[in-house]
Amino acid sequence: MNQNTFGKTKAANDLVKILEEESATKKTIRIIGKKLTNYNRGLNAIIKISDHKVREQLLIIWRKRNLDEISMINVSKNVYNHIRNVELAYLKKKAYKNTAA
């Protein structure tokens, strides 16, 4: 698995290391990859919304919805926490960077 499989953030790199340490299956890695890709796709769509209040509410809903989805993946608590960290890093990088502009 490439060090930047899930992105270039520190959280993403740590997630790769943890999955390698836990000898995660290819299926689990693929599920996590699809989940993070879908999360980013949703973030990209939401940040394009021009109405500030609507955008903020959708970001909150999107974050909560995706945290619920992570709990359905059968992974260790450590992997679960790192997936959350990757999602939060994406959220901060994309959503809050764009709202400040």
Protein Blocks (a to p, Z undefined) as FASTA:
>chain_A
ZZklnojbfklmmmmmmmmmnopafklmmmmmmmmmmmmmmmmmmmmpmblklmmmmmmm
mmmmmmmmmmmpccdfklmmmmmmmmmmmmmmmmmmmmmZZ
